[in-house]
Amino acid sequence: MKNTLLNRVAASTRKVTESITRLIKNSRLADKLPERLLRGNTPAYVAAGTCAVALSAAAFFATMDYELYIDGKAIGAVDKKSEVYQAIENIKKSVPKELGSDIKIGQKIELKGVHVADSKLLSASNLEKKIKSGIDLQVDAYGIKAQGKLVVALKSEAEAKKVLELLKQPYTKKQDNASSIKTDFLQKVEIEKLQADIGLVKTPQRAVEYIKTGGHELHTYTVQAGDTTWSISEKFKIGVSQIQDANPGTNIENLQIGQTISLSLPKPFISVKTTQDIAYEERIPFNVVYEDTSAMYKGDKKVKAEGEEGLKKVQAKQIMVDGVIASTTVINEDIVKAPKDNIIVQGIKERPKTLAFGAFITPTRGRFTSPFGRRWGRMHTGIDLAAPIGTPIVAADGGKVTFAGWKNGYGKIIIVNHENGYQTYYGHCSSFSVKAGDRVYRGQNIGSVGNTGRSTGPHLHFEVRKGGSPVNPKKYI
């Protein structure tokens, strides 16, 4: 009775089982179930039990989604694995053909089964964007390294070698005075086969430009008189916006003299060093030698022998970096002509106080009111210094008083002969402190300001005469 009931159940469910089996064979469960179940060679009661399990499993796996991970970081969920594979294939196809077809991904891609709501699944476009931002596409390339650090990559070794030759090319020509030249790199430079991000792979021309200008170094600059943001940018060949970026929080349109600012200046990743053996002539400066003599007063000097420069031939080793002289080391010098000393004799004898120095001081305190030159239709032979009557007048330099008295137009006047071709006149005085024949020293009181003679108010009329002719005092005091 029990077996008959089971056989009836089996018979009624066999058809259902066969249908489910066909469904499973076409699903992802096919490789997870026993072969004999799929062949239909299973007892009815076992098939019935298996059927129930299969129905549950089918329902579970039929709704399975997949979470995408890039280097362990969750990116989002998709309905099918094929969506991820297709997105990656689309991204690879966007790579320029000249970089080759063997495109690799630098990150680890993983898919893990999950169940999420349909609204949480990534669309095809969003999926591609997220993958693109999270991976680095790489190709086989040849990298140029400086000091062990990758700078740029080229598609072939030949292109990498071409870049290094192009970097050296501007510095391979010898100077006219050079007997030899050696061109090399300042840094340790090497070419290495590697997997490179496609962003680093460049054409030879772009690689050269990038190596020359891609690096930057921070410098400080002290603002000088006349500097503007524009003139600084022109001087250092950088943009005004670059100056602002290097100085956040600073009003670069209101720079002050002495202010320190930062400048991010271009610096090549690789510098070219040239070493040359050069020969040149160089002038040898003469020495200045002083000889003391008691035959001359202190402060007096004269040239005993004119100095002459010498000449030498120099052999040196010169190192230049990117065309700028970095050092010059002298190897040998040959004197062609020895220099001759410039000999100057200087006096040590004590100078008499009344001896002229040959330079004039202002003879009184006062306000400048009238210049030297044409005035009121006639020549004004001196300058006028307005001051109250009685203001002291001093000798502009040492010398001998040759006149102290009255002259038409000048009123009371003092004339001092400085015994060096110069005379000074002090007109319109109110009183004298010296007389003719007296010797006076520079700064000595000789009289007082007055209003005598042809005068429109208290002042000193001061003249300087050279060889007897009036000259402009402004040029001497």
TITORBA-143237 format. One line per 4 residues: their letters; for each residue x negated, z, y of N, C-alpha, C. Coordinates in steps of 0.1 Angstrom, whole numbers. Each point is the difference from the previous one (the first is absolute). Layout:
BEGIN
a) X/Z/Y/X/Z/Y/X/Z/Y  ...
//
This chain:
BEGIN
mknt) -8/0/-12/8/0/12/-9/0/12  -10/9/0/-9/1/12/-8/-13/2  -5/-6/-11/-7/-13/1/9/-11/4  12/0/-5/10/-11/4/2/1/15
llnr) 2/12/6/2/1/14/-12/-5/8  -12/4/-5/-12/-5/7/-1/-15/0  3/-5/-12/-1/-15/-1/10/-7/9  12/6/2/9/-6/10/-5/1/14
vaas) -6/11/3/-6/2/14/-11/-10/2  -8/-2/-11/-11/-9/1/5/-14/2  10/-4/-8/5/-13/1/6/-3/14  6/10/6/6/-2/13/-10/-1/11
trkv) -11/7/-2/-11/0/10/-11/-10/-1  0/-7/-13/-11/-9/-2/0/-11/10  13/-5/3/0/-11/9/-5/4/14  4/12/4/-5/5/13/-15/1/0
tesi) -6/5/-12/-14/2/-1/-7/-13/1  6/-11/-6/-7/-13/1/0/-5/14  10/3/7/1/-5/14/-11/7/9  -1/14/-3/-10/8/8/-14/-5/-4
trli) -2/-3/-13/-13/-4/-5/-4/-13/8  9/-9/1/-3/-13/7/-4/3/15  8/10/6/-3/4/13/-14/6/2  -3/9/-10/-13/7/0/-12/-10/-1
knsr) 2/-10/-10/-10/-10/-2/-4/-7/13  9/-1/9/-2/-7/12/-4/9/12  -2/13/-3/-3/10/10/-13/6/-2  -4/9/9/-13/7/-1/0/10/-11
ladk) 11/3/-7/0/9/-11/-4/-6/-13  -2/-13/-1/-3/-7/-12/-12/6/-7  -10/3/8/-13/5/-6/0/15/-3  12/7/3/0/14/-2/9/5/-12
lper) 7/-10/-7/9/3/-10/-6/-4/-14  4/6/-11/-5/-4/-13/4/-14/-3  -9/-8/-7/1/-14/-4/13/-2/-9  2/10/-9/11/-2/-9/13/1/7
llrg) 1/8/11/12/1/7/3/-13/7  -10/-7/5/1/-12/7/4/-11/-10  -4/1/-13/3/-10/-10/14/2/-6  6/12/3/13/3/-5/0/6/-14
ntpa) -12/4/-5/-1/5/-14/1/15/-1  8/6/8/1/15/1/14/4/-5  0/11/-8/13/5/-5/9/3/12  12/-2/-3/11/1/11/0/13/7
yvaa) -2/11/-6/1/13/7/-13/2/9  -11/-6/-5/-13/1/8/2/-9/12  5/-12/-3/3/-9/11/9/6/11  10/7/-5/9/6/10/-7/10/9
gtca) -8/8/-6/-7/10/8/-10/-6/9  -7/-10/-5/-10/-7/8/7/-8/12  12/-5/-4/8/-6/10/3/9/12  3/12/-3/4/9/11/-13/3/9
vals) -11/2/-7/-13/2/8/-3/-12/8  1/-12/-7/-3/-12/7/9/-2/13  12/3/-2/9/-2/11/-4/9/12  -4/12/-3/-5/9/11/-13/-5/6
aaaf) -9/-4/-9/-13/-5/5/2/-13/8  9/-8/-5/2/-13/8/5/3/14  9/10/0/6/3/13/-11/6/10  -10/8/-6/-10/6/8/-10/-11/5
fatm) -5/-8/-9/-10/-10/4/6/-12/8  12/-2/-2/7/-11/7/0/3/15  0/13/4/0/4/14/-14/4/5  -11/-3/-7/-13/5/3/-6/-8/12
dyel) -5/8/10/-7/-6/12/-15/4/-1  -8/-5/9/-15/2/0/-5/4/13  -8/11/0/-6/5/13/-14/-6/0  -4/-6/12/-13/-7/1/-10/10/7
yidg) -12/1/-7/-10/9/6/-13/-9/2  -6/2/12/-13/-6/4/-10/10/2  -10/1/-9/-10/10/0/6/14/0  11/2/-8/7/13/-2/10/3/11
kaig) 1/-8/10/10/2/11/13/-7/-3  11/7/0/13/-7/-2/3/-9/12  4/-12/-3/4/-10/10/15/-2/1  7/0/-11/14/-3/-1/4/-4/-13
avdk) 13/-2/-2/6/-3/-13/5/-14/0  -1/-7/-12/6/-13/-2/8/-1/-12  8/-10/-2/9/-1/-11/-8/-5/-13  -9/-10/3/-7/-6/-11/-15/-1/3
ksev) -8/1/-11/-15/-1/2/-3/-13/5  7/-10/-4/-3/-14/4/0/-2/15  8/8/7/1/0/15/-14/3/6  -7/10/-6/-13/4/5/-10/-11/-3
yqai) 0/-5/-12/-9/-10/-3/1/-13/8  13/-3/3/2/-12/9/-5/3/14  3/12/5/-5/3/14/-15/-1/1  -7/5/-10/-15/0/0/-4/-15/0
enik) 6/-8/-8/-3/-14/-2/2/-7/14  11/3/7/2/-6/13/-11/4/10  -4/12/0/-10/5/9/-13/-7/-3  -4/-2/-13/-12/-7/-3/0/-14/4
ksvp) 12/-7/-1/1/-14/4/-2/-2/16  2/11/7/-2/-1/15/-15/0/4  -9/3/-9/-14/0/3/-5/-14/2  -8/-3/11/-5/-14/2/-7/-5/-13
kelg) 3/-13/-3/-5/-6/-12/-16/0/0  -6/-1/12/-15/0/0/-6/12/-6  8/11/-1/-6/13/-5/1/0/-15  6/-10/-6/1/-1/-15/13/5/-5
sdik) 2/-1/-13/13/3/-6/-1/13/-9  -13/5/-2/-1/12/-8/1/12/9  12/3/4/3/12/9/2/12/-8  -7/11/4/2/13/-7/6/10/9
igqk) 5/11/-6/6/11/9/-10/12/-2  -3/6/11/-10/11/0/6/13/-4  14/1/-1/6/12/-4/7/0/-14  3/12/-5/7/1/-13/15/-1/2
ielk) 6/-9/-7/15/-2/1/6/6/-13  10/8/2/8/7/-11/15/-1/2  7/-2/-11/15/1/1/5/10/-10  8/9/5/6/11/-9/15/-1/1
gvhv) 6/2/-13/15/-1/-1/6/12/8  11/-4/7/8/11/7/14/-5/1  9/8/4/14/-3/3/2/3/15  4/-10/8/3/2/14/13/-8/3
adsk) 6/4/11/12/-7/4/-4/-14/5  9/-10/-2/-3/-14/4/-4/-1/15  6/9/8/-3/0/15/-14/4/3  -7/6/-10/-14/4/2/-10/-10/-4
llsa) 4/-10/-7/-9/-11/-5/-5/-8/12  -13/-4/-1/-6/-8/10/5/-15/-1  2/-6/12/3/-14/0/-13/-8/-3  1/-12/-3/-11/-9/-3/-10/0/12
snle) 6/-2/12/-9/-1/12/-7/13/3  8/11/-1/-6/14/3/-11/3/-10  3/-4/-13/-10/3/-10/-13/-7/3  1/-13/4/-12/-7/2/-8/6/12
kkik) 7/4/11/-6/6/11/-8/13/-4  7/8/-8/-6/13/-3/-12/-2/-9  1/-10/-10/-12/-2/-8/-11/-6/8  3/-9/10/-11/-6/8/-7/10/8
sgid) 7/10/6/-6/10/8/-8/11/-8  3/0/-13/-6/11/-8/-12/-5/-9  -2/-13/-1/-11/-5/-8/-10/-8/8  -12/-1/-6/-11/-8/5/-2/-12/-9
lqvd) 2/-12/4/-3/-11/-8/-15/-3/0  -6/-2/-11/-14/-2/-1/-4/-13/-7  -11/-6/4/-5/-12/-7/-15/2/-3  -5/-8/-9/-15/0/-2/-6/-6/12
aygi) -11/7/5/-6/-4/12/-15/5/0  -7/-4/11/-14/4/2/0/8/13  -3/13/-1/0/8/12/-14/1/6  0/1/13/-12/2/8/0/15/4
kaqg) -10/7/-5/-1/15/3/-11/3/9  2/9/9/-11/5/9/-1/15/-2  -12/4/-4/-3/14/-3/10/5/-11  3/-9/-10/8/4/-11/15/0/3
klvv) 4/-3/12/14/0/4/5/-15/1  12/-3/-6/5/-13/0/5/-3/15  -5/-12/5/4/-4/13/10/-11/0  -3/-11/-8/9/-11/-1/-2/-7/-14
alks) 10/-8/-4/-1/-7/-13/2/-15/2  -7/-8/-8/2/-14/0/4/-5/-14  6/-12/-1/5/-5/-13/-11/-3/-10  -12/-4/5/-11/-4/-9/-13/6/5
eaea) -9/1/-9/-14/5/4/-6/-10/10  2/-13/-2/-6/-9/10/5/2/14  13/3/1/6/3/14/-6/13/5  -2/10/-8/-6/13/4/-14/-3/6
kkvl) -8/-8/-8/-14/-3/5/0/-8/13  10/-9/1/1/-8/12/3/9/12  8/11/-1/3/9/10/-13/7/5  -8/5/-9/-12/6/4/-10/-9/7
ellk) 0/-13/-4/-8/-9/7/5/-3/14  13/-1/1/6/-2/14/-3/12/9  0/12/-5/-3/11/8/-15/0/5  -9/-5/-8/-14/-1/4/-3/-11/9
qpyt) 8/-11/-1/-4/-13/6/-3/1/15  7/7/8/-3/1/15/-13/6/3  -6/7/-10/-12/8/3/-12/-5/-8  0/-13/-5/-11/-5/-8/-10/-8/9
kkqd) 3/-3/12/-9/-8/8/-10/9/7  -13/-4/-1/-11/8/5/0/-1/16  -5/11/6/-3/-1/14/-12/-9/3  -1/-5/12/-12/-9/3/-13/7/-2
nass) 0/13/2/-13/8/-1/-1/7/-14  8/-4/-9/0/6/-14/-8/-8/-10  -8/6/-8/-8/-8/-10/7/1/-13  9/10/-2/8/0/-13/13/8/3
iktd) 9/-2/-9/13/7/1/6/3/-14  5/12/-1/7/4/-13/14/5/4  10/-6/-7/14/4/2/5/8/-12  6/11/3/6/8/-11/12/8/6
flqk) 5/8/-9/12/9/5/-5/14/2  6/6/10/-4/14/4/5/9/-11  12/-3/-6/5/9/-11/-4/-6/-14  2/7/-10/-2/-5/-14/12/-8/-3
veie) -1/-13/-2/11/-9/-2/-1/-6/-14  11/0/-8/0/-6/-13/13/-7/-3  0/-9/-9/12/-7/-5/4/5/-14  12/3/-2/5/5/-13/13/-6/-4
klqa) 1/-4/-13/12/-5/-5/10/12/-3  12/-1/4/10/11/-1/14/-5/1  9/9/-2/14/-2/3/3/5/15  5/-9/8/1/3/14/15/-2/4
digl) 5/9/9/13/-2/6/0/-13/7  11/-7/-1/1/-14/6/-2/1/15  3/11/6/-2/1/15/-14/0/4  -9/3/-9/-14/0/3/-7/-13/-2
vktp) 7/-9/-8/-6/-13/-3/2/-9/12  -11/-6/5/1/-8/12/-8/-13/-2  2/-9/9/-8/-12/0/-13/3/6  -11/-8/-2/-13/3/5/0/2/15
qrav) 7/-9/8/0/1/14/7/13/5  11/4/-6/7/12/4/-8/12/-5  -7/-1/-11/-8/11/-4/-11/3/9  -7/-10/6/-10/2/10/5/6/12
eyik) 11/-4/5/6/6/12/4/14/-2  6/3/-12/4/14/-3/-12/9/-1  -11/-5/-6/-12/9/-1/-6/3/13  0/-10/9/-6/1/14/8/10/9
tggh) 13/-1/-1/8/7/10/10/10/-6  1/1/-14/10/9/-6/-2/15/1  -13/4/2/-3/14/1/1/5/15  2/13/2/0/6/13/-7/13/0
elht) -6/3/11/-7/13/2/4/6/13  2/13/0/5/8/12/-12/3/9  1/-4/13/-11/3/10/7/8/11  -8/7/8/5/7/12/-6/-8/12
ytvq) 8/0/11/-4/-7/12/3/8/12  -9/1/9/2/8/12/4/-10/12  12/2/6/5/-9/10/-10/0/12  -3/-12/5/-9/-2/11/8/-4/12
agdt) -7/1/12/7/-4/13/3/-15/-1  12/-3/3/4/-14/0/7/-5/-13  -1/9/-10/6/-3/-13/15/-1/0  6/-9/-7/15/0/-2/1/-2/-15
twsi) 12/2/-5/3/-2/-14/-3/-14/-4  4/-9/9/-2/-15/-3/-15/-3/0  -8/5/9/-14/-3/1/-7/6/-12  4/12/-5/-6/6/-12/3/-9/-12
sekf) 12/-5/-1/4/-8/-12/-8/-13/0  -2/-6/12/-8/-12/1/-15/3/-4  -5/11/5/-14/3/-2/-3/2/-15  10/6/-8/-3/3/-14/8/-10/-9
kigv) 6/-10/6/7/-11/-8/11/6/-9  8/9/5/11/6/-8/12/0/9  12/1/-7/12/0/8/4/13/6  8/-1/11/4/12/7/8/9/-9
sqiq) 8/-6/-9/8/8/-10/-9/7/-9  -12/-5/-4/-9/7/-8/-6/12/7  -2/-1/13/-4/12/7/10/11/0  13/-4/2/11/10/0/1/6/-14
danp) -1/-8/-11/1/5/-13/-11/11/-3  -12/-3/5/-11/10/-2/1/12/9  9/0/9/1/12/9/15/4/2  7/4/-11/14/4/1/1/12/9
gtni) 11/-1/9/2/11/9/-7/-1/13  -9/-11/2/-7/-2/12/6/-11/8  1/2/13/5/-10/9/-11/-9/4  -2/-11/-8/-12/-8/2/1/-9/13
enlq) 12/0/6/1/-7/13/-4/8/12  -4/13/-3/-4/9/11/-13/7/-4  -10/-8/-3/-13/5/-4/-8/6/12  -7/11/-2/-8/6/10/-15/-2/-3
igqt) -8/-1/11/-15/-1/-1/-5/13/-8  -8/-2/-10/-5/11/-8/8/4/-12  12/-6/-1/9/3/-11/-5/-7/-13  0/7/-11/-4/-5/-13/12/-5/-8
isls) -1/-13/-5/10/-5/-8/-6/-5/-13  8/-3/-10/-4/-5/-13/2/-15/-1  -9/-7/-6/1/-14/-2/-2/-3/-15  9/-7/-6/-2/-5/-14/-5/-14/1
lpkp) -13/-1/-2/-7/-13/1/-2/-7/-13  1/-13/0/-3/-7/-13/-14/2/-5  0/2/-13/-13/2/-7/0/-8/-13  -10/-9/-2/0/-8/-13/-1/9/-12
fisv) 6/-4/-11/-1/7/-13/-14/-3/-5  -6/-12/3/-13/-3/-5/-8/-6/12  -12/6/3/-8/-5/11/-12/-8/-5  -4/-10/7/-11/-8/-4/-13/5/7
kttq) -10/2/-7/-13/5/5/-10/-11/-1  -7/-3/11/-11/-10/0/-13/7/4  -10/-4/-7/-14/6/3/-9/-12/3  -6/1/12/-9/-12/4/-13/6/5
diay) -11/-8/-3/-13/2/5/-1/-8/13  -1/7/11/0/-7/13/-13/2/7  -3/-9/10/-12/1/8/4/-3/15  -4/8/9/3/-2/14/-10/6/9
eeri) 0/-4/13/-9/6/10/8/10/8  -7/10/4/6/11/7/-9/5/12  6/2/11/-8/4/12/-3/15/-2  -12/4/5/-5/13/0/1/6/14
pfnv) 8/10/3/1/5/13/-13/7/5  -3/-1/13/-12/7/5/3/14/3  -10/9/0/1/14/4/-1/1/15  6/10/5/-2/4/15/-9/12/0
vyed) -11/-2/7/-10/11/1/-1/5/14  0/13/3/-1/5/13/-14/6/2  -6/-3/12/-13/6/4/2/7/13  -5/13/0/1/8/12/-12/-3/9
tsam) 3/1/13/-10/-2/10/2/9/12  -10/6/5/1/9/12/-1/-7/13  -2/-13/-1/0/-9/12/14/-3/5  10/3/-8/14/-3/4/8/13/0
ykgd) 11/0/8/8/11/1/10/1/-12  5/12/-4/9/1/-10/13/-8/3  5/-7/-10/12/-8/2/-4/-15/3  -12/-2/4/-5/-14/2/-5/-6/-13
kkvk) 3/-12/-3/-5/-7/-12/-3/-15/3  -10/-5/-8/-2/-15/1/-5/-5/-13  2/-12/-2/-4/-6/-13/-14/-4/0  -8/5/-9/-14/-4/-1/-3/-12/-9
aege) 8/-1/-10/-1/-12/-9/14/-3/-6  4/-12/1/13/-4/-5/0/0/-16  10/5/-6/1/0/-14/3/-14/-6  -4/-3/-12/3/-13/-6/5/3/-15
eglk) 10/-7/-4/5/2/-13/-9/-7/-10  0/6/-12/-8/-6/-11/9/-8/-9  -5/-6/-11/7/-8/-9/-5/2/-14  9/1/-10/-4/2/-14/9/-9/-9
kvqa) -6/-4/-11/8/-7/-11/3/10/-10  13/-1/-4/6/10/-10/5/-7/-12  -3/6/-12/6/-4/-12/9/12/-5  12/-3/-3/10/11/-4/9/-5/-11
kqim) 6/10/-6/11/-2/-10/13/5/7  9/-10/1/13/3/7/12/0/-10  8/10/1/12/1/-9/12/-2/9  9/-9/-4/12/-2/8/12/2/-10
vdgv) 11/6/5/12/3/-8/11/-8/7  6/-9/-7/11/-9/6/-4/-6/13  -13/-4/1/-5/-7/12/-5/9/11  1/13/-1/-4/10/10/-13/7/-5
iast) -9/1/10/-13/6/-4/2/15/-3  -4/3/-12/1/14/-5/-13/8/2  -12/-7/-3/-13/6/2/-10/-11/1  -11/4/7/-12/-9/1/-12/9/-3
tvin) -8/-3/-11/-11/7/-3/-13/-8/2  -9/5/9/-12/-8/4/-10/1/-12  -5/-11/-4/-10/-1/-11/-14/-1/6  -1/-8/11/-14/-2/5/2/-4/15
ediv) -10/4/8/-1/-3/14/-14/-5/4  -1/-11/7/-13/-5/5/1/-1/16  -9/7/6/0/0/15/-6/-13/5  7/-8/7/-5/-13/6/-6/3/14
kapk) 7/9/7/-5/3/14/3/15/2  -10/8/3/2/14/3/6/2/14  8/10/2/6/2/13/-10/7/9  2/-2/13/-8/7/10/8/11/7
dnii) -6/11/2/7/11/7/3/-3/14  12/5/5/3/0/14/-5/13/6  -10/-1/9/-6/12/5/5/2/14  5/12/2/6/4/13/-8/12/5
vqgi) -5/-1/13/-7/11/6/10/8/8  -1/14/-2/10/8/8/-8/11/7  4/3/12/-7/10/8/3/14/-4  -11/9/2/2/14/-3/-3/9/12
kerp) -4/-7/11/-3/7/13/12/5/6  0/13/5/12/6/6/4/-9/12  13/-3/1/5/-8/11/3/9/12  -5/-4/12/4/7/12/15/-1/2
ktla) 5/11/5/15/1/2/5/-12/9  -8/-4/9/4/-10/10/-2/-14/-4  -5/-2/-12/-3/-14/-5/13/-5/-6  3/-13/4/12/-6/-4/1/-3/-15
fgaf) 12/2/-6/2/-3/-14/4/-15/-2  4/-6/10/5/-14/-1/14/-1/-4  8/11/1/14/0/-3/7/9/10  11/-4/6/7/8/11/11/8/-5
itpt) 2/12/7/12/8/-3/9/-2/12  13/4/-1/10/0/11/-4/10/10  -1/-5/13/-6/9/10/9/11/6  14/-1/-3/9/10/5/12/1/-8
rgrf) 8/11/1/13/0/-6/10/-5/10  8/-10/-5/9/-7/9/8/-10/-7  10/-5/8/9/-11/-5/-5/-13/4  -1/-9/-10/-4/-14/3/11/-7/8
tspf) -4/-5/12/10/-6/9/-2/-14/4  -13/-5/-1/-3/-14/4/-11/-5/-8  1/-13/-6/-10/-5/-8/-11/-8/8  -10/-4/-8/-10/-9/6/5/-14/1
grrw) -3/-7/11/4/-15/1/7/-2/13  7/-12/1/7/-4/12/11/9/3  1/4/13/10/9/5/3/-3/15  12/-2/3/4/-3/14/-8/-11/7
grmh) -3/-10/-8/-7/-11/5/-15/1/1  -5/11/-5/-15/2/1/-4/6/-13  -14/1/-2/-5/5/-13/-1/15/1  6/7/-10/-2/14/-1/-11/3/-10
tgid) -11/5/5/-13/0/-8/-2/13/-9  11/8/-1/-1/11/-8/14/4/-6  1/12/-4/13/6/-5/3/12/9  13/3/1/4/12/7/6/10/-9
laap) -4/13/2/5/11/-8/6/11/10  13/1/0/7/9/10/-1/14/-5  -4/9/9/-1/14/-3/1/8/13  3/13/0/1/8/12/-13/1/7
igtp) 0/2/13/-12/2/8/-7/12/-5  -13/-1/-2/-8/11/-5/-3/0/-15  7/-9/-7/-3/-1/-15/-14/-4/-2  -8/7/-8/-14/-3/-2/-3/-14/-5
ivaa) -11/-6/5/-5/-13/-4/-14/3/-7  -2/-6/-12/-13/2/-7/-7/-14/-1  -13/1/-2/-8/-12/-2/4/-7/-14  3/-13/0/4/-7/-12/-12/-1/-10
dggk) -13/1/5/-12/0/-8/-11/5/9  -11/3/-7/-12/6/7/-6/-11/9  -7/4/11/-7/-9/9/-4/7/13  -2/-9/10/-5/5/13/10/-4/11
vtfa) 4/10/8/9/-3/12/-8/-8/10  5/-12/3/-6/-8/10/7/0/13  13/4/0/7/1/13/11/10/-2  2/8/11/11/10/1/4/1/15
gwkn) 10/-8/4/4/0/14/12/-9/2  1/-5/12/13/-8/3/-3/-15/0  9/-8/-6/0/-14/0/14/-5/4  0/-11/8/13/-6/3/8/-3/-12
gygk) 13/3/0/9/-2/-11/-1/11/-10  -12/4/-4/-2/10/-11/3/14/6  -2/2/13/0/13/5/-13/8/-5  2/12/-4/-12/8/-5/-2/-5/-14
iiiv) -13/-5/-3/-3/-6/-13/-13/5/-5  -1/1/-13/-13/4/-7/-4/-12/-9  -13/-4/1/-4/-11/-9/-12/5/-8  2/-2/-14/-11/5/-9/-6/-12/-7
nhen) -13/-1/1/-8/-10/-8/-4/6/-13  4/-6/-11/-3/5/-13/-13/-5/-6  -7/-8/8/-13/-5/-3/-1/-8/-14  11/-6/-3/0/-8/-12/8/-13/3
gyqt) 1/-4/13/7/-12/4/14/3/4  5/12/-1/13/4/4/0/10/12  11/-2/8/3/10/11/15/3/-1  3/13/5/14/4/0/3/4/15
yygh) 12/-3/4/5/3/14/12/10/-2  0/10/9/10/10/0/6/1/15  11/-7/3/5/-1/13/12/9/4  2/1/13/11/8/6/-1/15/-2
cssf) -13/5/-2/-2/14/-3/4/9/12  4/12/-3/2/10/11/-12/8/3  -9/1/-10/-13/8/3/-10/-4/-11  -13/3/3/-11/-3/-9/-6/13/-5
svka) -5/-1/-12/-8/11/-6/-15/-3/-2  -3/-13/4/-14/-5/-2/-3/-8/13  -13/-4/1/-5/-8/11/-9/-11/-5  -3/-9/8/-9/-11/-4/-13/5/-4
gdrv) -5/-5/-11/-13/4/-6/1/10/-11  12/6/-2/2/10/-11/1/-7/-13  -5/6/-10/2/-5/-14/12/7/-6  9/-7/-7/12/7/-6/0/-4/-15
yrgq) 7/9/-7/2/-3/-15/15/-3/-2  2/-6/-12/13/-4/-3/10/12/-1  11/-1/7/10/11/0/-3/10/11  -10/-1/9/-3/9/11/9/-2/11
nigs) 5/11/6/9/-1/12/-8/-6/12  6/-11/5/-7/-6/12/9/0/12  13/3/-1/8/0/12/15/3/-4  9/-3/10/14/3/-2/8/-12/4
vgnt) 12/-2/-6/9/-10/3/6/2/14  1/-12/8/5/1/13/9/-11/4  2/-2/13/9/-11/5/-6/-7/12  -14/-1/0/-7/-5/11/-1/-16/-1
grst) -3/-6/12/-2/-15/0/14/-7/-1  0/-12/-5/12/-8/-2/7/5/-13  9/9/2/6/7/-11/15/2/2  8/-2/-10/15/3/2/4/13/-6
gphl) -9/8/-5/3/13/-6/-13/5/-7  0/13/-3/-11/6/-6/-3/-6/-14  -12/-5/-1/-4/-7/-13/-16/-2/0  -5/-3/-12/-14/-4/-1/-1/-15/-2
hfev) -7/-7/8/-3/-14/-3/-13/0/-7  0/-5/-13/-12/0/-8/-4/-14/-4  -13/-3/3/-6/-13/-4/-12/1/-9  -1/-10/-8/-12/-2/-8/-6/-14/3
rkgg) -13/1/4/-7/-13/4/-12/-2/-10  0/-13/-4/-11/-4/-9/-8/-10/7  -13/3/2/-9/-10/7/5/-2/14  7/10/6/5/-1/14/14/-6/1
spvn) 6/-6/-11/13/-6/0/11/9/-6  12/1/6/10/9/-6/5/-6/-13  2/9/-10/6/-3/-13/11/10/-2  9/-4/-10/12/8/-2/-4/14/-7
pkky) 2/11/7/-4/13/-6/7/3/-13  12/-5/-2/8/3/-12/-8/-4/-13  -9/-10/2/-8/-4/-12/-11/9/-3  -3/10/9/-12/8/-2/4/15/-2
i) 12/4/4/3/15/-1/10/2/-11
//
